[in-house]
Amino acid sequence: VVMRAVANVAATGRTVICTIHQPSKMLFSMFHSLLLLKKGGETVFFGELGPDSCNLVSYLEGIPGVEPIGPKMNPATWMLEAITAPSRGENPVDFAATYAQSELCQENQNLLETMRHPLEENQSPGGSPQPAAEANPPERKKEPKFAAADLTQIRELVTKFTVGYWRTPQYNFTRIMLVAVVATLLGSVYYRIDMSNLG
């Protein structure tokens, strides 16, 4: 149910980031991309999973020392076993170093650079040159931290709590009775107490 709701949010074009721990094969197939980290937070795989996780499987199976995935095996379980088993053997595999030297990592770095600098300084989206940028571009107006002014926020909160208390008379009655009981107890403790320094 939760993952269906997450998938519906992703279908609207929003990016959804989830942390998952050994999901079932069905749940794992709902994800489009995967960032797989090993102990210490180093990247082992980052990219599109593909249908039936074919991109992940082909990438990991291409690393020497990794056992191929079995038939009907959950790719999520297999990938965890695949990256832990060769790390403990006689010739341990450093998956983070392998990823850092891989074509996949280079593609991701290129994509990141493209996203950082979507267009060269004097290049329009169609490829035609643009006039040089002004020496002193106009300053952008600093946007306020909150969408509404302070007085508007205070007014809305006071209205909200007033309406909330008005709609729960039992709660208000209980609070009034509690104040009366506490006042009576404290009053009886200090009733006719000697006001001198000795008392």
Sequence and secondary structure as in RCSB ss.txt:
>XXXX:A:sequence
VVMRAVANVAATGRTVICTIHQPSKMLFSMFHSLLLLKKGGETVFFGELGPDSCNLVSYLEGIPGVEPIGPKMNP
ATWMLEAITAPSRGENPVDFAATYAQSELCQENQNLLETMRHPLEENQSPGGSPQPAAEANPPERKKEPKFAAAD
LTQIRELVTKFTVGYWRTPQYNFTRIMLVAVVATLLGSVYYRIDMSNLG
>XXXX:A:secstr
 HHHHHHHHHHTT       SS  HHHHTT SEEEEE TTS EEEEEE  GGGHHHHHHHHTSTT     TT  H
HHHHHHHHHHHHHSSS   HHHHHHTSHHHHHHHHHHHHHHSSS TTB TTS B     SS        SSSS H
HHHHHHHHHHHHHHHHT HHHHHHHHHHHHHHHHHHHHHTTT   SS  
